[in-house]
């Protein structure tokens, strides 16, 4: 939140956070074994905008039994795949260029699945690879894998949200690949298939404690010698294109620059193979993974109801909301 905000407003936001912790946010993310009914899921999680980890929910999926690097090498080695490449593991994240911070998109390239797996085996120190195309790539690019996903197990979610998923994405990559802190305008059902994912989650009621600002945008490009460089993205009249993004790294927060982050309620949770994470819309999340981790997620458009309107008001009171959103550029909203 901007330092110029009146102390009364700061006190009001602190009341919001403290009341949320007292009334519905527990000391840890709720966990359960066994898939809930749609009624239980709506009542206990969706209506309250509270995450849920469902342990061992998909252990009987063929995907959990089969999908790994050996299986993909045996069955998909010659398949062309779209791969994101960065020098630091942060696709869609902040990096320094010419003495300032940029929000940088990854270089996207085509290669075979076999070449992708070879690169993961080598762990090239200058090229970190991640299949992370967010265009419903499981159904668009990996149709041959779809039969291994038992979607009837997720009927509780479709019934609770009263809609089918807007996108179903496939994720696989290097353990150095990191998803920087952001939020999405989607209800997210996240299924880890192989390996594990480590999440840092922060609730929307802490929006004032998660610093954001507008950054110029760039994209990684590869020079002839293989070196990765940042190329600024300009608008139609040659000005830097801007996007608002989270300024703090939850793994190493600079509390001298962003002291308010120390008051954020940050939950840490590991989601293992066979587990499902329900990640509610507008929750901030940061993600790390094990090497060659495989996951899929189902995005359901959120309801733009009174809760969303109150959240947008909170953002405006914090001085946030300027610049382009990720939805404009066909990836998640900040």
HUMORA-V452612 format. One record per residue. RES is the residue in one small letter. OMEGA is omega in degrees with one decimal (999 if undefined). Layout:
res omega
RES OMEGA
RES OMEGA
This chain:
res omega
x -178.0
x -177.7
x -177.0
x -178.1
x 179.7
x -178.3
x 178.7
x 178.1
x 176.9
x 178.4
x 180.0
x 178.1
x 177.7
x 175.8
x 178.0
x -178.7
x -175.9
x 178.2
x 179.0
x 179.0
x -178.2
x -168.7
x -176.0
x 177.1
x -178.8
x 179.6
x 179.3
x 178.1
x 179.0
x 177.4
x 177.8
x 168.6
x -177.0
x -177.7
x 179.5
x 168.8
x 178.2
x 179.9
x 179.0
x -178.2
x 177.8
x -175.2
x -170.1
x -172.6
x -175.8
x -178.3
x -178.8
x -176.9
x -177.7
x 179.2
x 176.6
x 170.9
x 178.9
x -174.0
x 173.5
x -175.0
x -175.5
x -178.0
x -178.8
x 176.0
x 171.8
x 179.6
x -178.5
x 179.5
x -168.6
x -166.5
x 171.3
x -174.6
x 179.6
x -179.6
x -179.8
x 178.3
x -179.0
x -170.6
x -172.7
x -171.1
x -176.1
x -178.0
x 175.3
x 179.9
x 175.9
x -173.4
x 173.0
x -178.7
x 175.0
x 175.9
x -172.9
x 180.0
x -176.7
x 169.5
x -175.1
x -179.9
x -176.0
x 176.0
x -178.7
x 175.7
x 179.8
x 174.0
x 176.9
x -180.0
x 174.7
x 165.7
x -167.7
x 173.7
x 179.9
x 165.4
x 175.6
x -178.6
x 177.5
x 173.6
x 176.0
x 176.6
x 177.5
x 178.2
x 176.9
x -179.2
x 176.0
x -179.9
x 176.4
x 178.6
x -178.0
x -174.6
x 177.9
x -176.7
x -176.3
x -179.5
x -179.3
x -170.2
x -179.0
x 167.6
x -171.8
x -177.6
x -169.1
x -178.1
x -170.2
x -172.6
x 176.6
x -179.2
x -178.1
x -172.6
x -175.7
x -176.1
x -177.4
x 179.0
x -170.2
x -177.1
x -179.4
x -179.0
x -177.7
x -172.2
x 178.4
x 177.3
x -178.0
x -178.5
x 178.3
x -177.9
x 179.7
x 178.8
x -179.3
x -179.2
x -179.6
x 178.7
x 173.5
x -178.2
x 177.2
x 179.2
x 177.0
x -169.0
x 178.0
x -177.6
x 173.0
x -179.6
x -177.7
x 177.4
x 176.3
x 178.8
x -174.9
x 172.2
x -176.5
x -175.9
x 178.5
x 174.1
x -177.4
x 173.8
x -178.3
x 162.4
x -168.2
x 171.9
x -170.4
x -175.3
x 175.2
x -175.5
x -179.7
x -177.8
x 179.0
x 173.8
x 175.5
x -177.6
x 162.5
x -175.5
x 177.8
x -174.4
x -179.8
x -180.0
x 176.4
x -178.3
x -178.5
x -179.4
x -179.9
x -172.8
x 177.2
x 173.1
x 179.0
x -179.2
x 170.0
x -178.3
x 175.0
x 177.5
x 177.4
x 174.5
x -178.0
x 179.1
x -176.2
x -179.8
x 178.5
x -178.9
x 178.3
x 178.4
x 178.9
x 175.8
x -179.7
x 175.9
x -177.4
x 176.5
x -173.1
x 178.3
x 173.5
x 177.5
x 178.2
x 174.0
x -173.8
x 173.6
x 176.3
x -175.4
x 178.4
x -174.1
x -169.8
x 172.4
x -176.1
x 178.3
x 179.4
x -175.2
x 176.5
x -174.5
x 172.7
x 178.0
x -173.1
x -175.5
x -178.2
x -177.8
x 179.6
x -179.6
x -179.7
x 176.4
x -176.7
x 176.4
x 174.7
x -176.8
x 174.2
x 178.3
x -174.1
x 176.1
x -178.0
x 179.5
x 173.5
x 170.6
x 166.5
x -180.0
x -175.5
x 176.7
x 173.5
x 171.6
x 173.4
x 177.7
x 177.8
x -170.3
x 167.9
x -174.4
x 171.7
x -177.4
x -178.3
x 175.2
x 176.2
x 178.8
x 169.9
x 175.4
x -178.5
x 177.9
x 174.3
x 179.0
x 178.3
x 173.8
x 179.1
x -172.8
x -177.1
x 179.9
x 178.3
x -179.7
x 177.5
x 179.5
x 178.9
x 175.6
x 178.2
x 178.1
x -178.8
x 178.0
x 176.9
x -176.9
x -179.9
x 173.4
x -180.0
x 175.5
x -178.3
x 173.3
x 179.6
x -179.9
x 177.7
x -175.6
x 173.9
x 166.4
x -166.0
x 174.7
x 179.9
x 999
